[in-house]
Amino acid sequence: MAQEKSNSPNTDSLAESLDVSKQILEALQDMNALNKKLLWEAQVTRRTLDTIRTTLARPVLSDVHDFINRAQLSFLDTLKAIKDGQLSFSRFGDGEMRLMLREDYKLTFQKNSPQLASDLKKILTEPAENLLVGFPHLYRDNHWSGVWSDIWDQMKPLLRDIRVVGNSHVSRPVFFQHTGQFGVEAWRDLWEQKKISIITGKDSRFELIQELFDNASQSRFMYSAPKNAYEELEAVRESALQDDSDLTLISLGPAGSVLAYWLAKAGKQAIDIGHISDSYQNVFKGGSWPETKSAVIPR
């Protein structure tokens, strides 16, 4: 009499596991297909919103473009004007403009205040004769379209009496991308065989790199607070006015724009150089983008 074969418990468990695995795999495949569909829909929506945003911003960008065509110097002409006229230089970027015009706006390294906003506005409305004001390079990307759409109606009246502006982005990567070694030499010409002082935040990441600064005859550092530098800017100004350097270079964010203006008013040449060293390293050495680096060196 033949014996009937029966499935062992191990065989039953294996079959159940395979079935569960198959169900999980099918569920994951369904989820993957759904995620791809949602991603595609999100991309379509984003492109649509970008198109709408660009269309709405077009009149504003056109107005900004008209001002730039009328008043803004090119990259290299900005530095030539500073050199030929022994001018100071205060740069305005999106941060400075928003701090000036938006009470609730702040930066991670600089809080806002009515006095800071007022001092930034004075740079434009009570100009110093020996100061060149820097205005941003015109970008038409989503970020800058949003910036100009937000603030241009308030920014434009402040520029009414300004006939010439420099390009604020002369210390940004885009400057070195466009000008290469000519741009490096244009910067170096500003401090050729001069005694320079560099004002920056204590423990800041600013470096006096040889490629830009080794032709200065002397250099020394003066330090401010690493964050919220504007809070002690008056004390920094007094120290800078007592300094006997030929040229003061400033890397202090929005506070640096104000300090360059104050020193110009006092008859001292001061240039807001921002992230110039990081920008050089980014373009020529493959270094990190300036804003991806910490404002201060961790200790």
Solvent accessible surface area in square Angstrom, and as a share of the most:
residue,aa,sasa,rsa
1,M,241,1.08
2,A,95,0.74
3,Q,171,0.76
4,E,170,0.76
5,K,204,0.86
6,S,104,0.67
7,N,113,0.58
8,S,52,0.33
9,P,107,0.67
10,N,124,0.64
11,T,71,0.41
12,D,64,0.33
13,S,63,0.41
14,L,110,0.55
15,A,59,0.46
16,E,113,0.51
17,S,61,0.40
18,L,113,0.56
19,D,72,0.37
20,V,80,0.46
21,S,63,0.41
22,K,123,0.52
23,Q,102,0.45
24,I,95,0.48
25,L,99,0.49
26,E,81,0.36
27,A,49,0.38
28,L,97,0.48
29,Q,104,0.46
30,D,100,0.52
31,M,112,0.50
32,N,77,0.39
33,A,62,0.48
34,L,99,0.49
35,N,84,0.43
36,K,129,0.55
37,K,121,0.51
38,L,94,0.47
39,L,107,0.53
40,W,154,0.54
41,E,68,0.31
42,A,56,0.43
43,Q,81,0.36
44,V,52,0.30
45,T,73,0.42
46,R,161,0.59
47,R,138,0.50
48,T,69,0.40
49,L,91,0.45
50,D,32,0.17
51,T,87,0.51
52,I,85,0.43
53,R,94,0.34
54,T,54,0.31
55,T,67,0.39
56,L,133,0.66
57,A,2,0.02
58,R,139,0.51
59,P,93,0.58
60,V,39,0.22
61,L,4,0.02
62,S,55,0.36
63,D,43,0.22
64,V,0,0.00
65,H,67,0.30
66,D,83,0.43
67,F,14,0.06
68,I,22,0.11
69,N,107,0.55
70,R,131,0.48
71,A,4,0.03
72,Q,29,0.13
73,L,48,0.24
74,S,62,0.40
75,F,21,0.09
76,L,73,0.36
77,D,69,0.36
78,T,0,0.00
79,L,2,0.01
80,K,123,0.52
81,A,30,0.23
82,I,0,0.00
83,K,91,0.39
84,D,94,0.49
85,G,41,0.40
86,Q,98,0.44
87,L,34,0.17
88,S,1,0.01
89,F,0,0.00
90,S,0,0.00
91,R,35,0.13
92,F,1,0.01
93,G,16,0.16
94,D,36,0.19
95,G,8,0.08
96,E,19,0.09
97,M,0,0.00
98,R,51,0.19
99,L,0,0.00
100,M,8,0.04
101,L,23,0.11
102,R,60,0.22
103,E,169,0.76
104,D,130,0.67
105,Y,53,0.20
106,K,143,0.61
107,L,38,0.19
108,T,131,0.76
109,F,66,0.27
110,Q,2,0.01
111,K,99,0.42
112,N,29,0.15
113,S,33,0.21
114,P,121,0.76
115,Q,98,0.44
116,L,0,0.00
117,A,20,0.15
118,S,43,0.28
119,D,9,0.04
120,L,0,0.00
121,K,77,0.33
122,K,73,0.31
123,I,0,0.00
124,L,6,0.03
125,T,70,0.41
126,E,90,0.40
127,P,83,0.52
128,A,9,0.07
129,E,180,0.81
130,N,50,0.26
131,L,18,0.09
132,L,12,0.06
133,V,11,0.06
134,G,0,0.00
135,F,3,0.01
136,P,0,0.00
137,H,46,0.21
138,L,31,0.16
139,Y,64,0.24
140,R,130,0.47
141,D,71,0.37
142,N,61,0.31
143,H,91,0.40
144,W,20,0.07
145,S,2,0.01
146,G,27,0.26
147,V,0,0.00
148,W,0,0.00
149,S,60,0.38
150,D,57,0.30
151,I,0,0.00
152,W,11,0.04
153,D,108,0.56
154,Q,78,0.35
155,M,1,0.00
156,K,97,0.41
157,P,57,0.36
158,L,29,0.15
159,L,3,0.02
160,R,162,0.59
161,D,118,0.61
162,I,17,0.08
163,R,156,0.57
164,V,77,0.44
165,V,0,0.00
166,G,0,0.00
167,N,5,0.03
168,S,2,0.01
169,H,18,0.08
170,V,0,0.00
171,S,0,0.00
172,R,38,0.14
173,P,1,0.00
174,V,15,0.09
175,F,0,0.00
176,F,2,0.01
177,Q,108,0.48
178,H,127,0.57
179,T,18,0.11
180,G,23,0.22
181,Q,102,0.45
182,F,162,0.68
183,G,0,0.00
184,V,2,0.01
185,E,76,0.34
186,A,21,0.17
187,W,0,0.00
188,R,45,0.16
189,D,64,0.33
190,L,7,0.03
191,W,0,0.00
192,E,85,0.38
193,Q,120,0.53
194,K,48,0.21
195,K,60,0.25
196,I,1,0.01
197,S,0,0.00
198,I,0,0.00
199,I,0,0.00
200,T,3,0.02
201,G,4,0.04
202,K,119,0.50
203,D,47,0.25
204,S,23,0.15
205,R,31,0.11
206,F,26,0.11
207,E,95,0.43
208,L,51,0.25
209,I,13,0.07
210,Q,134,0.60
211,E,62,0.28
212,L,0,0.00
213,F,8,0.03
214,D,89,0.46
215,N,13,0.06
216,A,18,0.14
217,S,56,0.36
218,Q,113,0.50
219,S,56,0.36
220,R,117,0.43
221,F,66,0.27
222,M,21,0.09
223,Y,122,0.46
224,S,5,0.03
225,A,24,0.18
226,P,63,0.40
227,K,102,0.43
228,N,47,0.24
229,A,7,0.06
230,Y,23,0.09
231,E,100,0.45
232,E,75,0.34
233,L,1,0.01
234,E,111,0.50
235,A,67,0.52
236,V,12,0.07
237,R,62,0.23
238,E,86,0.38
239,S,56,0.36
240,A,1,0.00
241,L,70,0.35
242,Q,149,0.66
243,D,17,0.09
244,D,109,0.56
245,S,13,0.09
246,D,75,0.39
247,L,1,0.01
248,T,1,0.01
249,L,0,0.00
250,I,0,0.00
251,S,19,0.12
252,L,16,0.08
253,G,27,0.26
254,P,3,0.02
255,A,0,0.00
256,G,0,0.00
257,S,0,0.00
258,V,0,0.00
259,L,0,0.00
260,A,0,0.00
261,Y,9,0.04
262,W,33,0.12
263,L,0,0.00
264,A,2,0.02
265,K,111,0.47
266,A,59,0.46
267,G,62,0.59
268,K,31,0.13
269,Q,25,0.11
270,A,0,0.00
271,I,0,0.00
272,D,2,0.01
273,I,0,0.00
274,G,7,0.07
275,H,60,0.27
276,I,0,0.00
277,S,3,0.02
278,D,10,0.05
279,S,0,0.00
280,Y,16,0.06
281,Q,45,0.20
282,N,31,0.16
283,V,45,0.26
284,F,72,0.30
285,K,119,0.51
286,G,68,0.66
287,G,28,0.27
288,S,65,0.42
289,W,113,0.40
290,P,0,0.00
291,E,103,0.46
292,T,101,0.59
293,K,75,0.32
294,S,64,0.41
295,A,37,0.29
296,V,34,0.20
297,I,75,0.38
298,P,112,0.71
299,R,217,0.79
